[in-house]
Protein backbone atom coordinates (compact mmCIF):
# COMPACT_ATOMS: atom_id res chain seq x y z
CA UNK A 1 0.00 0.00 0.00
CA UNK A 2 1.02 3.61 -0.57
CA UNK A 3 2.00 4.63 2.99
CA UNK A 4 2.61 1.33 4.77
CA UNK A 5 6.23 2.13 5.67
CA UNK A 6 5.32 5.51 7.12
CA UNK A 7 2.49 4.04 9.21
CA UNK A 8 4.74 1.28 10.52
CA UNK A 9 7.35 3.87 11.49
CA UNK A 10 4.74 5.79 13.49
CA UNK A 11 3.72 2.60 15.30
CA UNK A 12 7.33 1.76 16.18
CA UNK A 13 7.84 5.27 17.57
CA UNK A 14 4.64 4.96 19.65
CA UNK A 15 3.25 7.95 17.76
CA UNK A 16 0.45 6.21 15.88
CA UNK A 17 -2.98 7.80 16.32
CA UNK A 18 -6.53 6.59 15.71
CA UNK A 19 -10.03 7.96 16.12
CA UNK A 20 -12.05 6.83 19.12
CA UNK A 21 -15.79 7.30 19.53
CA UNK A 22 -16.54 9.46 22.58
CA UNK A 23 -17.64 7.34 25.52
CA UNK A 24 -20.23 9.48 27.32
CA UNK A 25 -20.44 6.95 30.15
CA UNK A 26 -17.07 8.03 31.57
CA UNK A 27 -16.06 11.34 33.15
CA UNK A 28 -14.67 13.89 30.71
CA UNK A 29 -11.38 15.44 31.80
CA UNK A 30 -9.98 15.42 28.27
CA UNK A 31 -12.01 17.86 26.17
CA UNK A 32 -11.65 21.64 25.92
CA UNK A 33 -15.26 22.25 26.98
CA UNK A 34 -13.90 24.23 29.93
CA UNK A 35 -17.18 25.51 31.38
CA UNK A 36 -19.33 22.49 30.57
CA UNK A 37 -21.53 24.55 28.25
CA UNK A 38 -21.58 21.83 25.56
CA UNK A 39 -23.90 19.98 27.97
CA UNK A 40 -26.11 22.95 28.83
CA UNK A 41 -29.54 22.00 27.49
CA UNK A 42 -31.06 25.40 28.24
CA UNK A 43 -28.61 27.09 25.86
CA UNK A 44 -29.25 24.44 23.21
CA UNK A 45 -33.04 24.67 23.52
CA UNK A 46 -33.04 28.49 23.48
CA UNK A 47 -30.88 28.42 20.34
CA UNK A 48 -33.18 25.95 18.59
CA UNK A 49 -36.28 27.93 19.56
CA UNK A 50 -34.91 31.17 18.14
CA UNK A 51 -33.57 29.54 15.00
CA UNK A 52 -36.89 27.77 14.37
CA UNK A 53 -38.61 31.14 14.17
CA UNK A 54 -36.23 32.35 11.46
CA UNK A 55 -36.97 32.12 7.72
CA UNK A 56 -33.88 29.94 7.23
CA UNK A 57 -31.57 27.84 9.41
CA UNK A 58 -28.37 27.63 7.32
CA UNK A 59 -26.00 30.42 6.29
CA UNK A 60 -25.94 29.20 2.63
CA UNK A 61 -22.97 31.23 1.32
CA UNK A 62 -19.80 33.10 2.20
CA UNK A 63 -19.87 36.25 4.31
CA UNK A 64 -19.31 38.33 1.17
CA UNK A 65 -21.85 36.60 -1.09
CA UNK A 66 -25.26 36.70 0.58
CA UNK A 67 -24.14 34.65 3.58
CA UNK A 68 -23.81 37.38 6.21
CA UNK A 69 -26.86 37.31 8.47
CA UNK A 70 -28.09 39.46 11.34
CA UNK A 71 -27.25 36.54 13.65
CA UNK A 72 -23.59 36.87 12.60
CA UNK A 73 -23.54 40.65 13.02
CA UNK A 74 -25.34 40.50 16.35
CA UNK A 75 -22.73 38.13 17.77
CA UNK A 76 -19.82 40.11 16.35
CA UNK A 77 -21.19 43.28 17.95
CA UNK A 78 -21.66 41.50 21.29
CA UNK A 79 -18.08 40.16 21.22
CA UNK A 80 -16.72 43.63 20.49
CA UNK A 81 -18.73 45.15 23.34
CA UNK A 82 -17.63 42.45 25.80
CA UNK A 83 -13.96 42.66 24.84
CA UNK A 84 -13.52 46.35 24.08
CA UNK A 85 -12.54 46.03 20.40
CA UNK A 86 -13.75 48.19 17.52
CA UNK A 87 -14.69 45.44 15.10
CA UNK A 88 -14.74 41.70 14.59
CA UNK A 89 -15.44 38.85 12.20
CA UNK A 90 -16.44 35.25 12.84
CA UNK A 91 -15.34 32.27 10.78
CA UNK A 92 -15.18 28.49 10.61
CA UNK A 93 -12.58 27.42 13.19
CA UNK A 94 -9.59 28.54 15.22
CA UNK A 95 -7.38 26.64 12.80
CA UNK A 96 -8.77 28.68 9.90
CA UNK A 97 -8.55 31.89 11.91
CA UNK A 98 -4.81 31.45 12.45
CA UNK A 99 -4.30 30.71 8.78
CA UNK A 100 -6.39 33.77 7.84
CA UNK A 101 -4.44 36.07 10.13
CA UNK A 102 -0.91 34.97 9.32
CA UNK A 103 -1.33 34.33 5.59
CA UNK A 104 -3.05 37.69 5.07
CA UNK A 105 -1.20 39.99 7.47
CA UNK A 106 2.43 39.03 6.83
CA UNK A 107 3.51 40.67 3.57
CA UNK A 108 6.83 40.16 1.69
CA UNK A 109 8.74 42.93 3.50
CA UNK A 110 7.34 42.05 6.94
CA UNK A 111 8.74 39.81 9.68
CA UNK A 112 6.64 37.53 11.87
CA UNK A 113 7.93 36.82 15.39
CA UNK A 114 6.28 33.70 16.75
CA UNK A 115 6.54 31.92 20.09
CA UNK A 116 8.11 28.51 19.44
CA UNK A 117 5.11 26.80 21.09
CA UNK A 118 2.46 28.60 19.06
CA UNK A 119 -0.35 26.42 17.72
CA UNK A 120 0.33 24.14 14.75
CA UNK A 121 -2.19 26.06 12.62
CA UNK A 122 -0.10 29.21 12.87
CA UNK A 123 3.12 27.35 12.12
CA UNK A 124 1.47 25.74 9.10
CA UNK A 125 0.42 29.16 7.80
CA UNK A 126 4.06 30.30 7.74
CA UNK A 127 4.77 27.60 5.12
CA UNK A 128 2.13 28.73 2.63
CA UNK A 129 4.35 31.33 1.03
CA UNK A 130 7.74 32.90 1.66
CA UNK A 131 6.89 34.32 5.05
CA UNK A 132 9.89 35.64 6.96
CA UNK A 133 9.31 34.08 10.39
CA UNK A 134 11.58 34.15 13.41
CA UNK A 135 10.73 31.91 16.35
CA UNK A 136 11.64 33.01 19.85
CA UNK A 137 12.00 30.82 22.94
CA UNK A 138 8.75 30.10 24.71
CA UNK A 139 7.57 33.16 26.65
CA UNK A 140 11.08 34.66 26.48
CA UNK A 141 10.40 38.38 26.36
CA UNK A 142 14.09 39.31 26.43
CA UNK A 143 14.74 37.39 23.22
CA UNK A 144 11.64 38.90 21.62
CA UNK A 145 12.81 42.38 22.65
CA UNK A 146 16.21 41.81 21.01
CA UNK A 147 14.58 40.52 17.83
CA UNK A 148 12.24 43.51 17.61
CA UNK A 149 15.11 45.93 18.16
CA UNK A 150 17.31 44.36 15.49
CA UNK A 151 14.79 44.04 12.65
CA UNK A 152 14.46 46.40 9.69
CA UNK A 153 11.12 44.95 8.63
CA UNK A 154 8.46 47.17 7.09
CA UNK A 155 5.94 45.71 9.54
CA UNK A 156 6.61 43.70 12.69
CA UNK A 157 4.00 41.10 13.67
CA UNK A 158 4.13 39.07 16.90
CA UNK A 159 2.09 35.89 17.53
CA UNK A 160 1.54 34.45 21.01
CA UNK A 161 -1.12 32.46 22.83
CA UNK A 162 -3.08 33.69 25.85
CA UNK A 163 -2.82 30.31 27.55
CA UNK A 164 -0.66 27.76 25.77
CA UNK A 165 -2.64 24.69 24.81
CA UNK A 166 -0.21 22.04 26.05
CA UNK A 167 1.83 23.73 28.80
CA UNK A 168 -1.19 25.54 30.21
CA UNK A 169 0.85 28.63 31.12
CA UNK A 170 -0.22 32.22 30.49
CA UNK A 171 1.62 34.61 28.17
CA UNK A 172 3.94 37.14 29.81
CA UNK A 173 2.28 40.54 30.23
CA UNK A 174 5.41 42.21 28.86
CA UNK A 175 4.47 41.18 25.31
CA UNK A 176 1.84 43.94 25.22
CA UNK A 177 4.31 46.62 26.31
CA UNK A 178 6.97 45.39 23.89
CA UNK A 179 4.62 45.43 20.91
CA UNK A 180 3.28 48.85 21.80
CA UNK A 181 6.81 50.24 22.18
CA UNK A 182 7.97 48.81 18.83
CA UNK A 183 4.74 49.48 16.91
CA UNK A 184 4.35 45.75 16.28
CA UNK A 185 1.04 44.16 15.41
CA UNK A 186 0.22 41.68 18.17
CA UNK A 187 -1.83 38.53 17.52
CA UNK A 188 -3.04 36.82 20.71
CA UNK A 189 -4.57 33.38 20.19
CA UNK A 190 -7.04 33.20 23.06
CA UNK A 191 -8.42 29.75 22.23
CA UNK A 192 -7.66 28.44 25.73
CA UNK A 193 -7.94 31.67 27.75
CA UNK A 194 -11.19 33.18 26.46
CA UNK A 195 -13.93 32.17 28.90
CA UNK A 196 -11.39 31.09 31.54
CA UNK A 197 -9.21 34.11 32.48
CA UNK A 198 -10.02 37.64 33.57
CA UNK A 199 -12.39 39.57 35.82
CA UNK A 200 -15.13 39.09 33.21
CA UNK A 201 -13.74 35.79 31.86
CA UNK A 202 -12.97 37.39 28.51
CA UNK A 203 -9.35 36.19 28.41
CA UNK A 204 -5.82 37.48 28.80
CA UNK A 205 -6.54 41.08 27.68
CA UNK A 206 -9.13 41.13 30.46
CA UNK A 207 -6.81 39.28 32.88
CA UNK A 208 -4.06 41.90 32.53
CA UNK A 209 -6.52 44.80 32.16
CA UNK A 210 -4.96 45.78 28.83
CA UNK A 211 -6.06 49.02 27.19
CA UNK A 212 -6.88 47.98 23.61
CA UNK A 213 -4.64 49.61 20.97
CA UNK A 214 -4.92 49.71 17.15
CA UNK A 215 -2.08 47.17 16.88
CA UNK A 216 -3.89 44.56 19.03
CA UNK A 217 -5.64 41.49 17.60
CA UNK A 218 -7.54 38.92 19.62
CA UNK A 219 -8.45 35.55 18.16
CA UNK A 220 -10.64 33.07 20.00
CA UNK A 221 -12.42 29.81 19.36
CA UNK A 222 -16.04 28.91 19.99
CA UNK A 223 -15.46 25.16 20.28
CA UNK A 224 -13.91 25.34 23.76
CA UNK A 225 -15.28 27.46 26.63
CA UNK A 226 -18.20 28.61 24.45
CA UNK A 227 -19.43 25.04 23.92
CA UNK A 228 -20.14 25.63 20.23
CA UNK A 229 -18.02 25.67 17.06
CA UNK A 230 -16.19 28.31 15.05
CA UNK A 231 -13.89 31.23 15.82
CA UNK A 232 -13.70 35.01 16.02
CA UNK A 233 -11.13 37.67 15.25
CA UNK A 234 -11.37 41.03 17.04
CA UNK A 235 -9.29 44.05 16.05
CA UNK A 236 -9.48 47.64 14.84
CA UNK A 237 -11.93 48.49 12.06
CA UNK A 238 -8.92 48.98 9.77
CA UNK A 239 -7.50 45.49 10.32
CA UNK A 240 -10.89 43.76 10.07
CA UNK A 241 -11.58 45.64 6.82
CA UNK A 242 -8.24 44.40 5.48
CA UNK A 243 -8.88 40.77 6.54
CA UNK A 244 -12.31 40.73 4.93
CA UNK A 245 -10.65 41.77 1.68
CA UNK A 246 -7.54 39.56 1.83
CA UNK A 247 -7.99 36.56 4.15
CA UNK A 248 -8.88 33.50 2.08
CA UNK A 249 -10.60 31.48 4.86
CA UNK A 250 -13.00 34.42 5.26
CA UNK A 251 -13.53 35.19 1.57
CA UNK A 252 -13.84 31.70 0.12
CA UNK A 253 -15.55 29.69 2.88
CA UNK A 254 -19.23 29.40 3.69
CA UNK A 255 -20.00 31.60 6.68
CA UNK A 256 -20.30 30.07 10.13
CA UNK A 257 -23.49 28.06 10.69
CA UNK A 258 -26.36 30.04 12.17
CA UNK A 259 -26.87 27.44 14.91
CA UNK A 260 -23.25 27.58 16.07
CA UNK A 261 -23.24 31.39 15.95
CA UNK A 262 -26.43 31.74 17.94
CA UNK A 263 -25.38 29.05 20.44
CA UNK A 264 -22.07 30.85 21.02
CA UNK A 265 -23.89 34.16 21.48
CA UNK A 266 -26.10 32.54 24.11
CA UNK A 267 -22.97 31.12 25.76
CA UNK A 268 -21.38 34.58 25.85
CA UNK A 269 -24.47 35.95 27.56
CA UNK A 270 -24.35 33.05 30.05
CA UNK A 271 -20.71 33.83 30.91
CA UNK A 272 -21.41 37.52 31.42
CA UNK A 273 -24.48 36.81 33.57
CA UNK A 274 -22.78 34.12 35.70
CA UNK A 275 -19.23 35.45 35.91
CA UNK A 276 -18.74 35.28 39.68
CA UNK A 277 -20.15 31.75 39.92
CA UNK A 278 -17.93 30.52 37.08
CA UNK A 279 -14.82 32.24 38.48
CA UNK A 280 -15.36 30.53 41.83
CA UNK A 281 -15.83 27.15 40.16
CA UNK A 282 -12.58 27.66 38.22
CA UNK A 283 -10.73 28.69 41.40
CA UNK A 284 -12.02 25.62 43.25
CA UNK A 285 -10.57 23.33 40.58
CA UNK A 286 -7.27 25.14 40.48
CA UNK A 287 -6.93 24.64 44.24
CA UNK A 288 -7.74 20.93 44.01
CA UNK A 289 -5.10 20.31 41.34
CA UNK A 290 -2.51 22.25 43.32
CA UNK A 291 -3.30 20.45 46.58
CA UNK A 292 -3.34 16.97 45.04
CA UNK A 293 -0.67 17.20 42.32
CA UNK A 294 1.36 20.27 43.31
CA UNK A 295 0.70 21.88 39.91
CA UNK A 296 -0.36 25.53 39.66
CA UNK A 297 -2.75 26.14 36.78
CA UNK A 298 -3.19 29.58 35.20
CA UNK A 299 -6.38 28.33 33.56
CA UNK A 300 -7.89 24.84 33.53
CA UNK A 301 -5.13 22.91 31.70
CA UNK A 302 -3.06 20.62 33.92
CA UNK A 303 0.02 19.30 32.14
CA UNK A 304 1.67 16.31 33.87
CA UNK A 305 5.04 15.41 32.32
CA UNK A 306 5.56 11.67 31.77
CA UNK A 307 8.34 11.91 29.18
CA UNK A 308 7.64 8.51 27.60
CA UNK A 309 5.33 8.04 24.60
CA UNK A 310 4.48 4.44 25.46
CA UNK A 311 3.98 4.99 29.18
CA UNK A 312 1.75 8.03 28.70
CA UNK A 313 -0.72 5.91 26.71
CA UNK A 314 -0.64 3.17 29.34
CA UNK A 315 -1.46 5.73 32.04
CA UNK A 316 -4.22 7.22 29.90
CA UNK A 317 -5.73 3.76 29.32
CA UNK A 318 -5.50 2.79 32.98
CA UNK A 319 -7.36 5.96 33.97
CA UNK A 320 -9.95 5.23 31.28
CA UNK A 321 -10.55 1.82 32.85
CA UNK A 322 -11.22 3.63 36.14
CA UNK A 323 -13.80 5.83 34.39
CA UNK A 324 -11.78 8.96 33.56
CA UNK A 325 -11.02 10.37 30.11
CA UNK A 326 -7.76 12.35 29.96
CA UNK A 327 -5.45 13.28 27.12
CA UNK A 328 -2.29 11.30 26.45
CA UNK A 329 -0.25 13.73 24.33
CA UNK A 330 2.91 12.45 22.66
CA UNK A 331 5.83 13.74 20.69
CA UNK A 332 6.04 15.54 18.32
CA UNK A 333 2.91 17.43 19.45
CA UNK A 334 4.77 18.16 22.68
CA UNK A 335 8.47 18.23 23.51
CA UNK A 336 7.95 15.58 26.20
CA UNK A 337 4.96 13.23 26.50
CA UNK A 338 2.30 14.49 28.93
CA UNK A 339 -0.97 13.56 30.52
CA UNK A 340 -3.18 16.55 29.72
CA UNK A 341 -5.90 16.84 32.32
CA UNK A 342 -8.65 19.43 31.82
CA UNK A 343 -10.19 20.44 35.15
CA UNK A 344 -13.55 21.16 33.51
CA UNK A 345 -16.33 22.95 35.36
CA UNK A 346 -18.53 20.34 33.64
CA UNK A 347 -17.33 17.65 36.08
CA UNK A 348 -17.60 17.83 39.86
CA UNK A 349 -14.83 18.86 42.26
CA UNK A 350 -15.17 15.51 44.02
CA UNK A 351 -14.54 13.59 40.80
CA UNK A 352 -11.60 15.84 39.93
CA UNK A 353 -10.03 15.21 43.34
CA UNK A 354 -10.47 11.44 42.94
CA UNK A 355 -8.90 11.57 39.46
CA UNK A 356 -5.91 13.55 40.72
CA UNK A 357 -5.31 11.02 43.46
CA UNK A 358 -5.55 8.12 41.02
CA UNK A 359 -3.19 9.82 38.57
CA UNK A 360 -0.69 10.60 41.32
CA UNK A 361 -0.76 6.98 42.50
CA UNK A 362 -0.28 5.56 38.99
CA UNK A 363 2.46 8.05 38.15
CA UNK A 364 4.41 7.19 41.29
MILUMRO-515258 format. One line per 8 residues: number of its first residue (from 1); their letters; for each residue x, y, z of C-alpha. Coordinates in nm, 3 decimals, m for minus. Layout:
NUM	a	X/Y/Z; ... .
// end
This chain:
1	xxxxxxxx	0.000/0.000/0.000; 0.102/0.361/m0.057; 0.200/0.463/0.299; 0.261/0.133/0.477; 0.623/0.213/0.567; 0.532/0.551/0.712; 0.249/0.404/0.921; 0.474/0.128/1.052 .
9	xxxxxxxx	0.735/0.387/1.149; 0.474/0.579/1.349; 0.372/0.260/1.530; 0.733/0.176/1.618; 0.784/0.527/1.757; 0.464/0.496/1.965; 0.325/0.795/1.776; 0.045/0.621/1.588 .
17	xxxxxxxx	m0.298/0.780/1.632; m0.653/0.659/1.571; m1.003/0.796/1.612; m1.205/0.683/1.912; m1.579/0.730/1.953; m1.654/0.946/2.258; m1.764/0.734/2.552; m2.023/0.948/2.732 .
25	xxxxxxxx	m2.044/0.695/3.015; m1.707/0.803/3.157; m1.606/1.134/3.315; m1.467/1.389/3.071; m1.138/1.544/3.180; m0.998/1.542/2.827; m1.201/1.786/2.617; m1.165/2.164/2.592 .
33	xxxxxxxx	m1.526/2.225/2.698; m1.390/2.423/2.993; m1.718/2.551/3.138; m1.933/2.249/3.057; m2.153/2.455/2.825; m2.158/2.183/2.556; m2.390/1.998/2.797; m2.611/2.295/2.883 .
41	xxxxxxxx	m2.954/2.200/2.749; m3.106/2.540/2.824; m2.861/2.709/2.586; m2.925/2.444/2.321; m3.304/2.467/2.352; m3.304/2.849/2.348; m3.088/2.842/2.034; m3.318/2.595/1.859 .
49	xxxxxxxx	m3.628/2.793/1.956; m3.491/3.117/1.814; m3.357/2.954/1.500; m3.689/2.777/1.437; m3.861/3.114/1.417; m3.623/3.235/1.146; m3.697/3.212/0.772; m3.388/2.994/0.723 .
57	xxxxxxxx	m3.157/2.784/0.941; m2.837/2.763/0.732; m2.600/3.042/0.629; m2.594/2.920/0.263; m2.297/3.123/0.132; m1.980/3.310/0.220; m1.987/3.625/0.431; m1.931/3.833/0.117 .
65	xxxxxxxx	m2.185/3.660/m0.109; m2.526/3.670/0.058; m2.414/3.465/0.358; m2.381/3.738/0.621; m2.686/3.731/0.847; m2.809/3.946/1.134; m2.725/3.654/1.365; m2.359/3.687/1.260 .
73	xxxxxxxx	m2.354/4.065/1.302; m2.534/4.050/1.635; m2.273/3.813/1.777; m1.982/4.011/1.635; m2.119/4.328/1.795; m2.166/4.150/2.129; m1.808/4.016/2.122; m1.672/4.363/2.049 .
81	xxxxxxxx	m1.873/4.515/2.334; m1.763/4.245/2.580; m1.396/4.266/2.484; m1.352/4.635/2.408; m1.254/4.603/2.040; m1.375/4.819/1.752; m1.469/4.544/1.510; m1.474/4.170/1.459 .
89	xxxxxxxx	m1.544/3.885/1.220; m1.644/3.525/1.284; m1.534/3.227/1.078; m1.518/2.849/1.061; m1.258/2.742/1.319; m0.959/2.854/1.522; m0.738/2.664/1.280; m0.877/2.868/0.990 .
97	xxxxxxxx	m0.855/3.189/1.191; m0.481/3.145/1.245; m0.430/3.071/0.878; m0.639/3.377/0.784; m0.444/3.607/1.013; m0.091/3.497/0.932; m0.133/3.433/0.559; m0.305/3.769/0.507 .
105	xxxxxxxx	m0.120/3.999/0.747; 0.243/3.903/0.683; 0.351/4.067/0.357; 0.683/4.016/0.169; 0.874/4.293/0.350; 0.734/4.205/0.694; 0.874/3.981/0.968; 0.664/3.753/1.187 .
113	xxxxxxxx	0.793/3.682/1.539; 0.628/3.370/1.675; 0.654/3.192/2.009; 0.811/2.851/1.944; 0.511/2.680/2.109; 0.246/2.860/1.906; m0.035/2.642/1.772; 0.033/2.414/1.475 .
121	xxxxxxxx	m0.219/2.606/1.262; m0.010/2.921/1.287; 0.312/2.735/1.212; 0.147/2.574/0.910; 0.042/2.916/0.780; 0.406/3.030/0.774; 0.477/2.760/0.512; 0.213/2.873/0.263 .
129	xxxxxxxx	0.435/3.133/0.103; 0.774/3.290/0.166; 0.689/3.432/0.505; 0.989/3.564/0.696; 0.931/3.408/1.039; 1.158/3.415/1.341; 1.073/3.191/1.635; 1.164/3.301/1.985 .
137	xxxxxxxx	1.200/3.082/2.294; 0.875/3.010/2.471; 0.757/3.316/2.665; 1.108/3.466/2.648; 1.040/3.838/2.636; 1.409/3.931/2.643; 1.474/3.739/2.322; 1.164/3.890/2.162 .
145	xxxxxxxx	1.281/4.238/2.265; 1.621/4.181/2.101; 1.458/4.052/1.783; 1.224/4.351/1.761; 1.511/4.593/1.816; 1.731/4.436/1.549; 1.479/4.404/1.265; 1.446/4.640/0.969 .
153	xxxxxxxx	1.112/4.495/0.863; 0.846/4.717/0.709; 0.594/4.571/0.954; 0.661/4.370/1.269; 0.400/4.110/1.367; 0.413/3.907/1.690; 0.209/3.589/1.753; 0.154/3.445/2.101 .
161	xxxxxxxx	m0.112/3.246/2.283; m0.308/3.369/2.585; m0.282/3.031/2.755; m0.066/2.776/2.577; m0.264/2.469/2.481; m0.021/2.204/2.605; 0.183/2.373/2.880; m0.119/2.554/3.021 .
169	xxxxxxxx	0.085/2.863/3.112; m0.022/3.222/3.049; 0.162/3.461/2.817; 0.394/3.714/2.981; 0.228/4.054/3.023; 0.541/4.221/2.886; 0.447/4.118/2.531; 0.184/4.394/2.522 .
177	xxxxxxxx	0.431/4.662/2.631; 0.697/4.539/2.389; 0.462/4.543/2.091; 0.328/4.885/2.180; 0.681/5.024/2.218; 0.797/4.881/1.883; 0.474/4.948/1.691; 0.435/4.575/1.628 .
185	xxxxxxxx	0.104/4.416/1.541; 0.022/4.168/1.817; m0.183/3.853/1.752; m0.304/3.682/2.071; m0.457/3.338/2.019; m0.704/3.320/2.306; m0.842/2.975/2.223; m0.766/2.844/2.573 .
193	xxxxxxxx	m0.794/3.167/2.775; m1.119/3.318/2.646; m1.393/3.217/2.890; m1.139/3.109/3.154; m0.921/3.411/3.248; m1.002/3.764/3.357; m1.239/3.957/3.582; m1.513/3.909/3.321 .
201	xxxxxxxx	m1.374/3.579/3.186; m1.297/3.739/2.851; m0.935/3.619/2.841; m0.582/3.748/2.880; m0.654/4.108/2.768; m0.913/4.113/3.046; m0.681/3.928/3.288; m0.406/4.190/3.253 .
209	xxxxxxxx	m0.652/4.480/3.216; m0.496/4.578/2.883; m0.606/4.902/2.719; m0.688/4.798/2.361; m0.464/4.961/2.097; m0.492/4.971/1.715; m0.208/4.717/1.688; m0.389/4.456/1.903 .
217	xxxxxxxx	m0.564/4.149/1.760; m0.754/3.892/1.962; m0.845/3.555/1.816; m1.064/3.307/2.000; m1.242/2.981/1.936; m1.604/2.891/1.999; m1.546/2.516/2.028; m1.391/2.534/2.376 .
225	xxxxxxxx	m1.528/2.746/2.663; m1.820/2.861/2.445; m1.943/2.504/2.392; m2.014/2.563/2.023; m1.802/2.567/1.706; m1.619/2.831/1.505; m1.389/3.123/1.582; m1.370/3.501/1.602 .
233	xxxxxxxx	m1.113/3.767/1.525; m1.137/4.103/1.704; m0.929/4.405/1.605; m0.948/4.764/1.484; m1.193/4.849/1.206; m0.892/4.898/0.977; m0.750/4.549/1.032; m1.089/4.376/1.007 .
241	xxxxxxxx	m1.158/4.564/0.682; m0.824/4.440/0.548; m0.888/4.077/0.654; m1.231/4.073/0.493; m1.065/4.177/0.168; m0.754/3.956/0.183; m0.799/3.656/0.415; m0.888/3.350/0.208 .
249	xxxxxxxx	m1.060/3.148/0.486; m1.300/3.442/0.526; m1.353/3.519/0.157; m1.384/3.170/0.012; m1.555/2.969/0.288; m1.923/2.940/0.369; m2.000/3.160/0.668; m2.030/3.007/1.013 .
257	xxxxxxxx	m2.349/2.806/1.069; m2.636/3.004/1.217; m2.687/2.744/1.491; m2.325/2.758/1.607; m2.324/3.139/1.595; m2.643/3.174/1.794; m2.538/2.905/2.044; m2.207/3.085/2.102 .
265	xxxxxxxx	m2.389/3.416/2.148; m2.610/3.254/2.411; m2.297/3.112/2.576; m2.138/3.458/2.585; m2.447/3.595/2.756; m2.435/3.305/3.005; m2.071/3.383/3.091; m2.141/3.752/3.142 .
273	xxxxxxxx	m2.448/3.681/3.357; m2.278/3.412/3.570; m1.923/3.545/3.591; m1.874/3.528/3.968; m2.015/3.175/3.992; m1.793/3.052/3.708; m1.482/3.224/3.848; m1.536/3.053/4.183 .
281	xxxxxxxx	m1.583/2.715/4.016; m1.258/2.766/3.822; m1.073/2.869/4.140; m1.202/2.562/4.325; m1.057/2.333/4.058; m0.727/2.514/4.048; m0.693/2.464/4.424; m0.774/2.093/4.401 .
289	xxxxxxxx	m0.510/2.031/4.134; m0.251/2.225/4.332; m0.330/2.045/4.658; m0.334/1.697/4.504; m0.067/1.720/4.232; 0.136/2.027/4.331; 0.070/2.188/3.991; m0.036/2.553/3.966 .
297	xxxxxxxx	m0.275/2.614/3.678; m0.319/2.958/3.520; m0.638/2.833/3.356; m0.789/2.484/3.353; m0.513/2.291/3.170; m0.306/2.062/3.392; 0.002/1.930/3.214; 0.167/1.631/3.387 .
305	xxxxxxxx	0.504/1.541/3.232; 0.556/1.167/3.177; 0.834/1.191/2.918; 0.764/0.851/2.760; 0.533/0.804/2.460; 0.448/0.444/2.546; 0.398/0.499/2.918; 0.175/0.803/2.870 .
313	xxxxxxxx	m0.072/0.591/2.671; m0.064/0.317/2.934; m0.146/0.573/3.204; m0.422/0.722/2.990; m0.573/0.376/2.932; m0.550/0.279/3.298; m0.736/0.596/3.397; m0.995/0.523/3.128 .
321	xxxxxxxx	m1.055/0.182/3.285; m1.122/0.363/3.614; m1.380/0.583/3.439; m1.178/0.896/3.356; m1.102/1.037/3.011; m0.776/1.235/2.996; m0.545/1.328/2.712; m0.229/1.130/2.645 .
329	xxxxxxxx	m0.025/1.373/2.433; 0.291/1.245/2.266; 0.583/1.374/2.069; 0.604/1.554/1.832; 0.291/1.743/1.945; 0.477/1.816/2.268; 0.847/1.823/2.351; 0.795/1.558/2.620 .
337	xxxxxxxx	0.496/1.323/2.650; 0.230/1.449/2.893; m0.097/1.356/3.052; m0.318/1.655/2.972; m0.590/1.684/3.232; m0.865/1.943/3.182; m1.019/2.044/3.515; m1.355/2.116/3.351 .
345	xxxxxxxx	m1.633/2.295/3.536; m1.853/2.034/3.364; m1.733/1.765/3.608; m1.760/1.783/3.986; m1.483/1.886/4.226; m1.517/1.551/4.402; m1.454/1.359/4.080; m1.160/1.584/3.993 .
353	xxxxxxxx	m1.003/1.521/4.334; m1.047/1.144/4.294; m0.890/1.157/3.946; m0.591/1.355/4.072; m0.531/1.102/4.346; m0.555/0.812/4.102; m0.319/0.982/3.857; m0.069/1.060/4.132 .
361	xxxx	m0.076/0.698/4.250; m0.028/0.556/3.899; 0.246/0.805/3.815; 0.441/0.719/4.129 .
// end
